[in-house]
Amino acid sequence: MNTKMESTDSPLYTTLPKPVAKINRVYGCAYFCAILGLICYRIQYMPSEGYVQWMLLFCAELGLAFQWVLEMAFRCWPVERFTYPERLSKRFEKELPPIDVFICTADPVKEPPLDVSNTILSTLAFNYPVQKLTCYVSDDGGSPITFYALLEASRFAKIWVPFCHEYSIQQRCPEAYFSECYFNETDNMSFTTEWQKVKKLYDEMKYCIRRTVERGIVPEEKCKEHNGFKEWKPAMTSRDHPSIVQVLLERGKDITVEGHDLPSLVYVSREKQPGNPHHFKAGALNVLIRVSALMSNAPFILTLDCDMYANNCETLREAMCFFMDSRTGHQFAYVQFPQRFHAITKNDLYANYLRKYMDILHKGIDGIEGPSYMGTGCVHRRDVLCGSERQHSSLNLMKELISSSIVGMEKVAPSKRLDEAKELAKCGYEKNTQWGKKVGMLYDCAVEDTLTGLSIHCRGWKSVYYSPKRDAFVGCAPVNLNDTLVQNKRWATGFLEIFFSRFCPLTYGIRHTKLAQNMCYSYYFLWAPSSLPLICYGLVPALCMVTGLSLFPQISDPWIILFLVLPVCAYAHSVLEFIYVGGGSLKSWWNDQRMWMIKGVSSNLFALIQVVCKLLGISKVGFEVTSKVFDSEAAKRYEAEIFEFGVSSALFIPFSIIALINLMALVCGILRVMREGYPAMASMYVQVMMSIFLVINSYPIYEGMFVRKDKGSMPLPITVFSTLAAALACSSASAISWDSKSLI
């Protein structure tokens, strides 16, 4: 009786509240009271001198307090989820729904075709019925080299997929798998022989792809191996080419070496023409939605970045545990997996592991209505992506947007639908339709994924954040400071664009989702404006210390306790949470908080300026692809956890100036204390401690400017400009009277 109940009625997943929620609520209430005390102090003791600086600092404190309140919404309802894929297999093995996998690439230089091939191979080898898997690759660069790499991968798949299934290989990305030499762990000679054979074939594939990439052109003899190469003409460029759709693997036609079926693999390069907006990644995904609706029309879609390979072969089954659960499965629009990265340094130098967000904040929003869509590692319901409301199908809307003659070709083989698929991939197909507005990925935003996820939540759907024991997907993170800041700037820019759009959580969202959910969204969307209070707090106390103006209570004043308790408690909570909840180390926390400050005063500031310029009609927001390639010298510095500056990036200027101003101010403050004694120390204590903290945090910046001589050091123009700007600011602060009367 119990066995029967287990197989028919037991849940496919469970959700457990995290015990840390109660601690966070108590801490939040106490800290909020301390913030109110700070506000009372600022209002009650507003000085007659230094009024301007006092107000600037007060406004900065209000801004930081508002950001803290928004962030606390994540910490009140964190949950942990667990799945039971064995129950799913027993109950629904023959009923598992088909899944289409979307992989996007845009630049064969910044996104190496070999990495794309490894991602594709890892998804073709999922532990999922092969007849229910179809992989679509969007090549926005329209590169014949990328197509060639996929052709080589499709051939290797006929060996790789059955090898993984036969020996139940867990790691199904060839590059990651073979780097670990698994055959040394077994005495099975049959497996060892097969391993060596497959390894040899993979090395041959890798050599062919790399050699072709180095040449920059596909050899003529290789072009004769597939009719698809005839699609490329001499005059074609990455920004001006017709739509190309080719089937590289087709179920029922292409089989493994043992005669078994394979998942399908389809190459798609949408049409591009100068003057026609292509909407970046969002436009590419919408083309894939249409083309896949024609060829396979699976009810579920997995979206992946080209460098984010599948690390857990059970991922799709774990996602289905949420969708196919009889109690709540109908509520979920998508299942979002964490973004994980390989080759991260031991102490996560640039905080690219995103531990705070992936292991702390996202588990908090999961306890409300679910996480935002992060653009990769996410399994969607197709009808939800196509605009359906809760409990309402979008099938009729899809038929309006894709001609009925094309939708009716359900029994025609994919290889016979190429002409119709090319029509769906033309740049003018979406004109005068709802694509990008109500259907598919939404346009006009640098973070189309987050905007689409927000719109889905506003339509009444929930989402799931699931972090399995074995990471579902693993990708490449930026390995230098500039790429890290460029990536963060793109996110911050897109977030602020959403905040100023009709989907603003404080106006549109508040009518459709819970207050806490909107607070979480607002926390992200206000990254860019948060740069202003950070910059203010980084500059005003330091410059006032140069002039001898105190902005905080003296040591003998009881109010000093408040200004000591607030930062100490905030950092203590942050450290404990990062280590015991997020699973990080003390040094990785230090790097994380340093990068939070660097991003806050640099990339977030540039994002704010960029969005303001867009709103004023001065410029448009573009899409920047971060490079996945770096040289051997840079790799050695990265492994040694040495900051990589290297390029003359304007993003380095703000934090360099702030670091130098605080260093100069600290020297002035120490000299003043030595000259005036205890009275100066009593009045400047808080400002001195703040500058000491910022100077210690900024050590890699000083080292890059004045100590290091390698190629990764701070470029001389940035060093000279920042030094002159900091010196000018400090000298001006000394020369100008800062009291409010002289300014009126």
Order of alpha helices (4+ residues) and beta strands (2+ residues): alpha-beta-alpha-alpha-beta-alpha-beta-alpha-beta-alpha-alpha-alpha-alpha-beta-beta-alpha-beta-beta-alpha-beta-beta-alpha-beta-alpha-alpha-alpha-alpha-alpha-beta-beta-alpha-alpha-alpha-alpha-alpha-alpha-alpha-alpha-alpha-alpha-alpha-alpha
